[in-house]
Amino acid sequence: MRKNHVRLISAAGILALSLTACGGDTDDDDSMSPEPTETSAEDQPDNGDDTEGNENDDTDDTDSEATPADTDLADSPLSVSPEDAIDISADEVGEDGDVHAIEIEHSDDEDAWVWSVKTLVDDTDHKVKIDADTGDVINHEEESTDDEEKAIDLDDPMTFDEAKDLALDQRDGEIRSWKYEWDDGQFEYQFDIDADGDTEEVTVNAETGDVEED
């Protein structure tokens, strides 16, 4: 009877050891298995390949080109219009006054097209020069005067386009500069027109439509 009892205990011990070993292997396998992780868009690395952003940066870095010196003003409007130039001049002068002259020409000194706007305020005549491509004020001169001037109106009694057509009918060519002013008791446009390398001045009386070539 004692031998059977020993054998039974031994068998039970072997079975217990086997179950313990199996349970340990299972726990080890579970602990070694990686848990799945979720990656959001915010966790993605920034590799700098933002195409849209790069395109915007390239556009911002692009500078506009200056208007060529040999531009024909008859059919090539400048970035800053005469109306814009008058408004910029008014901001610079800072006072109410009569704009009695406006002129556009290419300046060799500035290497740019330049508007000149003259404004009479009381007894002071202001001359403001403006870059016709950028709108920047280049110079502001003041001069005391007792001259009487009349304010010009770019739409009345004659527009630039109307005066330009009359001038080109008189002399066919390319307009290199022009001005509109109150001068010698009349409103008049003056055009410098180049034809085959020869430049002549053509004056158009804005009130009567009369045209003279100097």
Secondary structure, DSSP 4 states (H G I P E B T S, - for coil): -HHHHHHHHHHHHHHHHHHHHHHHHHHHHHHHSPPP----GGGS---S--HHHHHHHHHHTPPPPPPPTT--TTT---SS-HHHHHHHHHHHH-S--EEEEEEEEEETTTTEEEEEEEEEETTEEEEEEEETTT--EEEEEEEE--------BTTBS--HHHHHHHHHHHS-SEEEEEEEEEETTEEEEEEEEEETTEEEEEEEETTT--EEE-
